[in-house]
Amino acid sequence: MRLHELDESLRTENPCWKGYHPVGTKKKNGRTVPNCVPNKNESVVIDSVVEDNIDEDVNVINLEFIDGTTEAIRARTRNPIKTVLSYLIRRKEIERLKQLKSIDGQDVTGIVNQIVGGKK
């Protein structure tokens, strides 16, 4: 399949996962593949909580750190643990990730240890 044929097929078929749409192509392992990006209305929004202005479809996620401090963020997601962990990794906030103890009351120290490749 030629590049222009691939671009044409992207316009007619959605090769991406639910909640994503193709925007052009990219090279991955030497192959040309669709560049799938999140749909705008389903994109993850992470921000500090502003108590008086929270959308109904946005969840408040409570983070607890090893030193006892807590933080509340808001995110439009069904999987808060995955969302928070991938957000911190993408932003290269590894030290902050290492300090994370729980997300919405669920202990994440084991997962964090696997991600950072060591014990605390």
Secondary structure in CASP SS format (residue, H / E / C, confidence):
PFRMAT SS
TARGET T0000
AUTHOR 0000-0000-0000
METHOD secondary structure of the structure
MODEL  1
M C 1.00
R C 1.00
L H 1.00
H H 1.00
E H 1.00
L H 1.00
D H 1.00
E H 1.00
S H 1.00
L H 1.00
R H 1.00
T H 1.00
E C 1.00
N C 1.00
P C 1.00
C C 1.00
W C 1.00
K C 1.00
G C 1.00
Y E 1.00
H E 1.00
P E 1.00
V E 1.00
G E 1.00
T E 1.00
K E 1.00
K E 1.00
K E 1.00
N C 1.00
G C 1.00
R E 1.00
T E 1.00
V E 1.00
P E 1.00
N E 1.00
C E 1.00
V E 1.00
P E 1.00
N C 1.00
K H 1.00
N H 1.00
E H 1.00
S C 1.00
V C 1.00
V C 1.00
I C 1.00
D E 1.00
S E 1.00
V C 1.00
V C 1.00
E C 1.00
D C 1.00
N C 1.00
I C 1.00
D C 1.00
E C 1.00
D C 1.00
V C 1.00
N E 1.00
V E 1.00
I E 1.00
N E 1.00
L E 1.00
E E 1.00
F E 1.00
I C 1.00
D C 1.00
G C 1.00
T C 1.00
T E 1.00
E E 1.00
A E 1.00
I E 1.00
R E 1.00
A E 1.00
R C 1.00
T C 1.00
R C 1.00
N C 1.00
P H 1.00
I H 1.00
K H 1.00
T H 1.00
V H 1.00
L H 1.00
S H 1.00
Y H 1.00
L H 1.00
I H 1.00
R H 1.00
R C 1.00
K C 1.00
E C 1.00
I H 1.00
E H 1.00
R H 1.00
L H 1.00
K H 1.00
Q C 1.00
L E 1.00
K E 1.00
S E 1.00
I E 1.00
D C 1.00
G C 1.00
Q E 1.00
D E 1.00
V C 1.00
T H 1.00
G H 1.00
I H 1.00
V H 1.00
N H 1.00
Q H 1.00
I H 1.00
V H 1.00
G C 1.00
G C 1.00
K C 1.00
K C 1.00
END
